[in-house]
Amino acid sequence: MPTVVGIEFRSVTKVYHFDPAGYSDLLAGEYVVVDTAQGREVGKVVTLPKDVPPQELNEPLKPVVRRASAWDMLQKDQYQHQEAEALKQCKQKVLEQDIPMKVVRTEYNYDGGRLMIYYSAEKRVDFRNLVREFAKIFKTRIEMKQIGARDEAKLLDGVGRCGRRLCCSSWLREFYQISIKMAKTQDLPLNPSEISGVCGRLLCCLSYENEAYSDLKKALPKVGATVKTPKGTGVVQGVFALKERVEVRLEDETLAVFDAAELETDKKGGGRSCSTCGGCSLTRRLAGQSPASDAAGAG
């Protein structure tokens, strides 16, 4: 199996795999020089060399060139300190040329041979003249990279509606697909202002507990299902997944809350499922019986 080492180029960003080559003794926290698609760069070791199955690798591994020297790290630090001034100059040029784009961040590679300019724009923009201006000013290779709203929030950092630092800036290395269905599963208000982050997109934290809610709700009757309770038959009005409790409207129009284990579905069909509550097998689960007992009963 191929051996890989995990390298990051900026804090809390995607970890890339490289071939450690003759450096199998690398330690976490060490800096190394590697070849990338954009040229040579200094990265930090975050995962130690390990063997992985070939099918987990999407493309051929690039090798670790060498351990970073003191001079490499000095250059890296010097150019990082120049990024703030470069950002200021880039914003000024964009303003002068009245180009509909927002420069978010500038990043030099470790030896100043490349300046990456991150920008956001609502529409496609022609920045060819701007790139030529930047090349004259900074005297290095210029690369422009358009980013989305979430990437912009990650680069700019900030505080979320929870009062804590943004997840994407503090620990979340990659973005995952978030859908409105996750909010519905967790019974959250579907008001955009309530479930959107500072980036204007759905909150990343909607995915954190989604699996737990989904698993819990599989063993609970759905809203609208007819169930038998210790106080008589009723219709489910609400489900409290984390507490595994259900609110039921009884035949006398009163509302009562019951533990899920106290309920029985009032469905006919000898084990067939339905779109309302999941079928009679749900009744057995709520009563504490195992799926194996269902299979035994079917025989």
C-alpha positions as CSV (number, residue, x, y, z in Angstrom):
1,M,0.0,0.0,0.0
2,P,1.2,3.6,-0.7
3,T,2.4,5.7,2.2
4,V,1.1,9.2,2.6
5,V,1.6,12.2,4.9
6,G,-1.0,14.8,5.5
7,I,0.0,18.5,4.8
8,E,-1.9,21.7,5.4
9,F,-0.8,25.0,3.8
10,R,-3.0,27.4,5.9
11,S,-4.5,26.8,9.4
12,V,-7.9,25.0,9.4
13,T,-7.8,24.3,5.6
14,K,-8.0,21.1,3.6
15,V,-5.4,18.4,4.4
16,Y,-3.6,17.2,1.2
17,H,-1.8,13.9,0.9
18,F,1.8,13.7,-0.3
19,D,4.4,10.9,-0.7
20,P,6.9,11.3,2.2
21,A,9.5,9.8,0.0
22,G,12.7,9.5,2.1
23,Y,11.2,11.4,5.0
24,S,9.2,8.6,6.7
25,D,10.3,10.0,10.1
26,L,8.4,13.2,9.8
27,L,6.7,14.5,13.0
28,A,3.4,16.4,13.4
29,G,4.1,20.1,13.4
30,E,7.2,20.0,11.1
31,Y,7.3,22.1,8.0
32,V,8.3,20.7,4.6
33,V,8.7,21.9,1.1
34,V,6.4,20.1,-1.4
35,D,5.5,20.4,-5.1
36,T,1.9,21.5,-5.8
37,A,-0.1,22.3,-8.9
38,Q,0.7,26.0,-8.3
39,G,4.4,25.4,-7.7
40,R,6.6,24.8,-4.6
41,E,5.1,25.6,-1.3
42,V,5.9,25.2,2.4
43,G,3.3,23.1,4.3
44,K,2.8,21.8,7.9
45,V,2.6,18.2,8.7
46,V,-0.7,17.4,10.4
47,T,-1.0,13.6,10.0
48,L,2.0,11.3,10.3
49,P,3.1,9.0,7.4
50,K,0.7,6.0,7.2
51,D,-0.3,3.4,4.7
52,V,-3.6,3.8,2.8
53,P,-5.5,1.6,0.3
54,P,-4.8,2.7,-3.3
55,Q,-8.5,3.2,-4.0
56,E,-8.5,6.1,-1.5
57,L,-6.1,8.1,-3.7
58,N,-7.7,10.2,-6.4
59,E,-4.5,11.1,-8.2
60,P,-0.8,10.3,-8.2
61,L,1.0,11.5,-5.1
62,K,3.5,14.3,-5.4
63,P,6.6,13.9,-3.2
64,V,7.9,15.8,-0.2
65,V,10.9,17.6,-1.6
66,R,12.7,18.3,1.7
67,R,12.3,19.6,5.2
68,A,11.9,23.4,5.3
69,S,15.1,25.2,6.3
70,A,15.4,28.2,8.6
71,W,15.7,30.4,5.4
72,D,12.5,29.0,4.0
73,M,10.6,29.8,7.2
74,L,12.2,33.3,7.3
75,Q,11.0,34.0,3.8
76,K,7.6,32.6,4.6
77,D,7.2,34.9,7.6
78,Q,8.5,38.0,5.7
79,Y,6.0,37.5,2.8
80,Q,3.1,36.8,5.2
81,H,3.7,40.2,6.8
82,Q,3.5,41.8,3.4
83,E,0.0,40.4,2.6
84,A,-1.9,43.1,4.5
85,E,-0.3,45.8,2.5
86,A,-0.8,43.9,-0.8
87,L,-4.5,43.5,0.1
88,K,-4.8,47.3,0.6
89,Q,-3.2,48.0,-2.7
90,C,-5.4,45.5,-4.5
91,K,-8.5,47.0,-3.1
92,Q,-7.4,50.5,-4.1
93,K,-6.7,49.4,-7.7
94,V,-10.1,47.7,-8.0
95,L,-11.7,50.9,-6.7
96,E,-9.8,53.1,-9.2
97,Q,-10.9,50.9,-12.2
98,D,-14.4,50.6,-10.9
99,I,-14.5,46.8,-11.3
100,P,-17.6,45.0,-9.7
101,M,-15.6,42.7,-7.5
102,K,-14.5,42.4,-3.9
103,V,-10.9,41.5,-3.0
104,V,-11.1,39.3,0.1
105,R,-7.6,38.2,0.7
106,T,-4.1,38.0,-0.7
107,E,-1.6,35.2,-0.1
108,Y,2.1,34.9,-1.1
109,N,3.7,31.5,-1.4
110,Y,6.6,31.0,0.8
111,D,9.3,32.6,-1.4
112,G,7.2,35.4,-2.9
113,G,7.2,33.7,-6.4
114,R,3.4,33.9,-6.6
115,L,0.6,36.1,-5.2
116,M,-2.8,34.5,-5.0
117,I,-5.7,37.1,-4.9
118,Y,-9.0,35.8,-3.6
119,Y,-12.1,37.8,-4.8
120,S,-15.9,37.5,-4.8
121,A,-18.1,38.8,-7.6
122,E,-21.8,38.4,-8.4
123,K,-21.1,38.2,-12.2
124,R,-18.2,37.3,-14.4
125,V,-15.6,40.1,-14.6
126,D,-12.9,40.9,-17.0
127,F,-9.8,41.5,-14.9
128,R,-7.1,41.1,-17.5
129,N,-5.9,44.7,-17.3
130,L,-6.1,44.5,-13.5
131,V,-3.8,41.5,-13.5
132,R,-1.3,43.4,-15.6
133,E,-1.4,46.3,-13.2
134,F,-0.9,43.9,-10.2
135,A,2.1,42.3,-12.0
136,K,3.8,45.7,-12.4
137,I,3.1,46.6,-8.8
138,F,4.1,43.4,-7.0
139,K,6.6,42.1,-9.6
140,T,5.6,38.4,-9.2
141,R,3.2,35.9,-10.8
142,I,-0.4,36.9,-10.1
143,E,-3.2,34.3,-9.8
144,M,-6.9,35.3,-9.3
145,K,-9.3,33.0,-7.6
146,Q,-13.0,33.6,-7.3
147,I,-14.6,32.3,-4.1
148,G,-18.2,31.8,-2.8
149,A,-19.9,33.2,0.2
150,R,-18.9,30.4,2.5
151,D,-15.2,30.6,1.5
152,E,-15.3,34.4,2.0
153,A,-16.7,34.0,5.6
154,K,-13.9,31.4,6.3
155,L,-11.2,33.8,5.1
156,L,-12.5,36.9,6.8
157,D,-13.4,35.1,10.1
158,G,-16.0,36.4,12.6
159,V,-18.5,35.4,15.2
160,G,-21.6,33.3,14.6
161,R,-25.2,33.7,15.9
162,C,-24.2,31.3,18.7
163,G,-21.7,33.9,20.0
164,R,-18.7,31.8,19.2
165,R,-16.0,32.1,16.5
166,L,-17.2,30.7,13.2
167,C,-16.8,26.9,12.8
168,C,-15.3,27.3,9.3
169,S,-12.5,29.5,10.6
170,S,-11.8,27.7,13.9
171,W,-11.9,24.0,13.1
172,L,-14.0,23.0,10.1
173,R,-11.6,22.1,7.3
174,E,-14.0,21.4,4.5
175,F,-17.6,22.4,3.7
176,Y,-20.3,19.8,3.5
177,Q,-23.6,19.8,1.7
178,I,-26.4,21.4,3.8
179,S,-30.0,21.2,2.9
180,I,-33.3,22.7,4.1
181,K,-34.4,19.1,4.8
182,M,-32.0,19.1,7.8
183,A,-33.8,22.0,9.4
184,K,-37.2,20.3,8.8
185,T,-35.9,17.0,10.4
186,Q,-34.8,19.0,13.5
187,D,-38.2,20.9,13.6
188,L,-36.4,24.2,13.3
189,P,-38.2,27.4,12.1
190,L,-37.8,27.7,8.3
191,N,-37.3,31.5,8.6
192,P,-34.1,32.2,6.5
193,S,-32.9,34.6,9.2
194,E,-33.1,31.9,11.8
195,I,-31.2,29.2,10.0
196,S,-28.6,31.2,8.0
197,G,-25.1,32.0,9.0
198,V,-23.1,35.2,8.5
199,C,-22.3,34.0,5.0
200,G,-26.0,34.1,4.1
201,R,-26.1,30.4,3.5
202,L,-27.6,27.6,5.6
203,L,-25.8,27.1,8.9
204,C,-23.1,24.5,8.8
205,C,-24.2,23.3,12.3
206,L,-27.5,22.0,10.8
207,S,-25.5,18.9,9.9
208,Y,-24.0,18.2,13.3
209,E,-27.1,16.6,14.9
210,N,-29.0,15.7,11.8
211,E,-28.1,12.0,11.9
212,A,-29.1,11.7,15.6
213,Y,-32.5,13.3,14.9
214,S,-33.0,11.1,11.8
215,D,-32.3,7.9,13.7
216,L,-34.5,8.9,16.6
217,K,-37.4,9.9,14.4
218,K,-37.4,6.5,12.7
219,A,-38.7,5.0,15.9
220,L,-41.3,7.6,16.5
221,P,-44.7,8.1,14.9
222,K,-45.1,10.9,12.5
223,V,-47.3,14.0,13.0
224,G,-50.8,13.0,11.9
225,A,-50.5,9.3,12.8
226,T,-53.3,7.7,14.9
227,V,-52.0,6.1,18.1
228,K,-53.3,4.4,21.1
229,T,-52.3,5.9,24.4
230,P,-52.9,5.0,28.1
231,K,-55.7,7.7,27.9
232,G,-57.3,6.5,24.7
233,T,-56.9,6.9,21.0
234,G,-55.5,10.2,19.6
235,V,-53.7,11.9,16.8
236,V,-50.0,12.9,17.0
237,Q,-49.6,16.7,17.0
238,G,-45.9,17.0,17.7
239,V,-42.8,14.9,18.2
240,F,-40.0,15.7,20.6
241,A,-37.2,13.6,19.1
242,L,-34.4,14.1,21.7
243,K,-36.8,13.4,24.6
244,E,-38.4,10.5,22.7
245,R,-41.8,11.9,23.6
246,V,-44.9,12.6,21.6
247,E,-47.7,15.2,21.9
248,V,-51.1,13.7,21.2
249,R,-54.6,15.2,20.7
250,L,-57.0,12.8,22.4
251,E,-60.6,12.2,21.4
252,D,-61.9,14.7,23.9
253,E,-59.7,17.4,22.2
254,T,-57.3,17.7,25.0
255,L,-53.5,17.6,24.4
256,A,-51.3,15.2,26.3
257,V,-47.6,14.3,26.1
258,F,-46.5,10.6,26.3
259,D,-43.3,8.6,26.2
260,A,-42.9,6.9,22.9
261,A,-42.8,3.5,24.6
262,E,-46.3,4.1,26.0
263,L,-47.8,4.3,22.5
264,E,-49.3,1.8,20.1
265,T,-50.1,2.6,16.5
266,D,-53.8,2.2,15.6
267,K,-53.2,0.7,12.2
268,K,-54.7,-2.3,10.4
269,G,-52.7,-4.4,8.0
270,G,-50.9,-7.1,9.8
271,G,-47.4,-5.7,9.6
272,R,-47.7,-3.6,6.4
273,S,-46.2,-0.2,6.5
274,C,-48.0,3.0,5.6
275,S,-47.0,6.6,4.7
276,T,-48.3,7.9,8.0
277,C,-46.4,6.2,10.7
278,G,-44.2,3.4,9.3
279,G,-46.5,0.5,10.0
280,C,-47.1,-2.1,12.7
281,S,-43.3,-2.9,12.9
282,L,-43.1,0.5,14.5
283,T,-45.5,-0.6,17.3
284,R,-43.2,-3.5,18.1
285,R,-40.1,-1.2,18.2
286,L,-41.9,1.2,20.6
287,A,-42.8,-1.8,22.8
288,G,-39.1,-2.7,23.0
289,Q,-39.2,-5.8,20.7
290,S,-36.3,-6.5,18.4
291,P,-36.5,-6.7,14.6
292,A,-35.6,-10.4,15.0
293,S,-38.9,-11.0,16.9
294,D,-40.7,-9.4,13.9
295,A,-39.1,-11.9,11.6
296,A,-40.0,-14.8,13.9
297,G,-43.6,-13.7,14.0
298,A,-43.7,-13.4,10.2
299,G,-42.8,-17.1,10.0
